Amino acid sequence: MMSKFKTVTWPKVILFGDSITQFSFQPNGWGAEIADKLARKCDVVNRGLSGYNSKWGKIVLPRLINSQSSADNNIAAVTVFFGANDCSLEDKNPQQHIPLQEYSENLKEITRFLASAGVSADKVIFITPPPIHEPAWEKQCILKGFSLNRHNSVAGQYAQACVQAASQCGTDVLDLWTLMQKDGQDYTVYLSDGLHLSEKGNQFVAQHLWGLLESRVANLPFILPYWGDVDAKSPESSLLCDQ
C-alpha cells in the first residue's frame, strides 16, 4: 500500500480568446511555445473558442473558471484575446459583430469576473486584434460566398478600445495591431489568410507575450525534483517529499 503524500498542484496560465487562441497549440503556434517555456512550472490551458466574440466569451467564462473556489484555481496569469470577430462589419456579419463600446465593456466585465475568481488585474493580459490584410481576407470571404466583412481601420478602433480598457482596468496589454504595423513594416507576413496568424505571426505573438508574461511566472518553482537529484537507492525520499 502506497504511503500518503501531498498531491502536486500545477499553477495555471489560461489562454482565453477566439480562434487565434484556439489554433495557438498547433505546431509552431504561440500557445505551444508558451507552454514549452513553462513546462514543469505551469499548465498552459487553451480556452480558445473559434468564432467567438467578447460577448459570448463573457457569457461562458463562468463555465470555464469557478469563482466559488478561487483559492483552488491557482491561476498565475490569464490572456484575454478578443476583437477579431467583434470588429466584423455589422451590415456584413451581424452574428459576430459587437459594437465598439460594448466590446470595451465586455473586456471590463471579464476582468471583474476574473477578480471575483481570485485573478487580480495584475495577472491579466489583454491582447488586441491583429491588423487585417483586406485583399487576402476578401479572397477567403468570396470563397465562402460572402463579401469582405472586416476592415483594418475598424480593427484598429477595437485595438485602441482594448488598450484603453486595459488602462482603466489596470491590466497589461499587448497591442498587436500597432506593433505589427510599426514603422511601416510589411505586416502581411504575420497573417496566413489576412486575418489569422502565419508561422511568423505566431512567433511574433509568442515573443512579445513572453516579454509580458515572464515576470508573472519568474518565481514559480520547477515542479518535482530534477532527475539527477533523485536518490536512486530511495527514490521515494526524493519524489514524495514536499517541495
WOVEN-V395200 format. One record per residue. RES is the residue in one letter. PHI is phi in degrees with one decimal (999 if undefined). PSI is psi in whole degrees, -180 to 180 (none if undefined). BURIAL is I if it has 9 or more other C-alpha atoms within 8 Angstrom, else O. Layout:
res/phi/psi/burial
RES/PHI/PSI/BURIAL
RES/PHI/PSI/BURIAL
//
This chain:
res/phi/psi/burial
M/999/131/O
M/-73.7/144/O
S/-72.8/159/O
K/-72.8/142/O
F/-148.0/162/O
K/-79.1/130/O
T/-66.9/135/O
V/-80.7/127/O
T/-111.8/120/O
W/-83.6/132/I
P/-64.0/162/I
K/-121.2/141/I
V/-113.0/121/I
I/-105.8/126/I
L/-101.0/110/I
F/-117.7/125/I
G/175.3/-153/I
D/-102.5/-149/I
S/-63.3/-29/I
I/-66.6/-26/I
T/-84.7/-45/I
Q/-55.9/-42/I
F/-80.8/-1/I
S/-73.8/-9/I
F/-95.5/2/I
Q/-68.8/164/O
P/-51.0/132/O
N/67.3/16/I
G/-76.9/156/I
W/-66.8/-35/I
G/-67.3/-40/I
A/-62.7/-39/I
E/-67.7/-40/I
I/-63.6/-42/I
A/-62.0/-40/I
D/-63.7/-42/O
K/-64.1/-28/O
L/-104.2/13/I
A/-57.0/137/O
R/69.3/9/O
K/-124.2/-39/I
C/-146.0/151/I
D/-87.3/122/I
V/-95.2/116/I
V/-106.0/122/O
N/-88.8/113/I
R/-120.7/44/I
G/-80.9/138/I
L/-128.7/101/I
S/-57.0/132/O
G/85.5/-8/O
Y/-77.2/152/I
N/-112.1/-179/I
S/-66.1/-30/I
K/-67.1/-48/I
W/-65.7/-38/O
G/-61.4/-44/I
K/-59.7/-40/I
I/-68.1/-42/O
V/-86.4/-15/O
L/-53.8/-42/I
P/-63.4/-16/I
R/-84.3/-14/O
L/-100.8/-31/O
I/-130.1/129/O
N/-87.0/113/I
S/-80.7/-11/I
Q/-83.0/-18/O
S/-127.8/56/O
S/-59.3/-31/I
A/-67.7/-25/O
D/-89.5/-10/O
N/-67.6/-40/I
N/49.8/54/I
I/-98.4/122/I
A/-84.1/-32/I
A/-165.8/155/I
V/-135.5/131/I
T/-99.1/140/I
V/-121.9/109/I
F/-128.3/79/I
F/-123.0/164/I
G/135.1/-30/I
A/-65.8/-30/I
N/-93.1/-37/I
D/-54.2/-37/I
C/-82.0/5/I
S/-55.3/147/I
L/-70.2/131/I
E/-60.0/-39/O
D/-77.0/-19/O
K/-100.9/-29/I
N/-146.1/68/I
P/-65.7/-24/I
Q/-66.0/-40/O
Q/-96.6/-21/I
H/-61.5/136/I
I/-127.5/129/I
P/-56.7/150/O
L/-55.5/-49/I
Q/-64.9/-38/O
E/-65.9/-39/O
Y/-55.8/-48/I
S/-60.2/-44/I
E/-65.4/-37/I
N/-62.9/-42/I
L/-61.1/-41/I
K/-66.5/-39/I
E/-66.8/-38/I
I/-60.1/-43/I
T/-64.0/-41/I
R/-64.4/-40/O
F/-65.2/-44/I
L/-58.9/-40/I
A/-60.8/-39/I
S/-67.7/-22/I
A/-95.4/12/I
G/87.6/10/I
V/-104.4/99/I
S/-70.1/161/O
A/-59.4/-30/I
D/-71.0/-9/O
K/-99.1/0/I
V/-106.2/136/I
I/-124.9/115/I
F/-79.7/145/I
I/-125.7/126/I
T/-76.5/160/I
P/-62.3/148/I
P/-75.0/172/I
P/-67.0/163/I
I/-117.8/129/I
H/-93.6/101/I
E/-60.7/-43/I
P/-59.6/-42/O
A/-69.0/-43/I
W/-69.7/-32/I
E/-62.3/-37/I
K/-61.5/-41/O
Q/-65.3/-41/I
C/-63.0/-44/I
I/-63.3/-39/I
L/-60.5/-29/O
K/-95.9/5/O
G/85.4/18/O
F/-115.2/167/O
S/-95.6/169/O
L/-53.2/126/I
N/-119.2/11/I
R/-145.0/146/I
H/-123.0/143/I
N/-63.5/-38/I
S/-63.4/-35/O
V/-71.2/-41/I
A/-56.7/-36/I
G/-63.6/-36/I
Q/-65.1/-40/I
Y/-70.3/-37/I
A/-61.7/-44/I
Q/-62.8/-40/I
A/-64.9/-37/I
C/-64.7/-44/I
V/-62.1/-44/I
Q/-65.6/-40/O
A/-63.9/-40/I
A/-60.7/-43/I
S/-63.0/-40/I
Q/-72.9/-31/O
C/-88.9/-17/I
G/83.3/20/O
T/-95.6/166/I
D/-81.2/166/I
V/-147.5/140/I
L/-109.2/108/I
D/-90.3/83/I
L/-64.3/-39/I
W/-58.0/-42/I
T/-77.4/-47/I
L/-63.4/-38/O
M/-72.4/-18/I
Q/-109.3/7/I
K/-59.0/137/O
D/57.7/29/O
G/70.0/20/O
Q/-67.0/160/O
D/-78.5/95/O
Y/-73.3/-13/I
T/-64.6/-22/O
V/-68.2/-18/I
Y/-88.1/-4/I
L/-119.7/140/I
S/-88.9/-31/I
D/-140.1/16/I
G/96.7/-15/I
L/-132.2/-50/I
H/-86.7/166/O
L/-83.3/141/I
S/-84.4/-179/I
E/-60.7/-42/I
K/-65.6/-36/I
G/-65.2/-40/I
N/-63.5/-42/I
Q/-62.6/-40/I
F/-61.4/-47/I
V/-64.2/-46/I
A/-58.9/-45/I
Q/-62.8/-49/O
H/-74.7/-34/I
L/-68.1/-39/I
W/-61.4/-34/I
G/-61.0/-30/O
L/-90.2/-32/I
L/-82.2/-31/I
E/-56.1/-43/O
S/-65.7/-25/O
R/-80.0/-17/I
V/-121.0/1/O
A/-59.8/-34/O
N/-93.0/3/O
L/-73.1/135/O
P/-76.1/159/O
F/-72.7/122/O
I/-86.6/128/O
L/70.1/150/O
P/-64.3/149/I
Y/-60.4/141/O
W/-57.0/-34/O
G/-70.2/-14/O
D/-95.7/-1/O
V/-78.2/131/I
D/-72.5/108/O
A/-64.1/-30/O
K/-78.8/-27/O
S/-142.0/71/O
P/-60.0/-31/I
E/-58.3/-37/O
S/-64.0/-26/O
S/-92.7/-40/I
L/-87.3/-21/I
L/-107.9/5/O
C/-82.2/152/O
D/-70.8/139/O
Q/-91.3/none/O
//
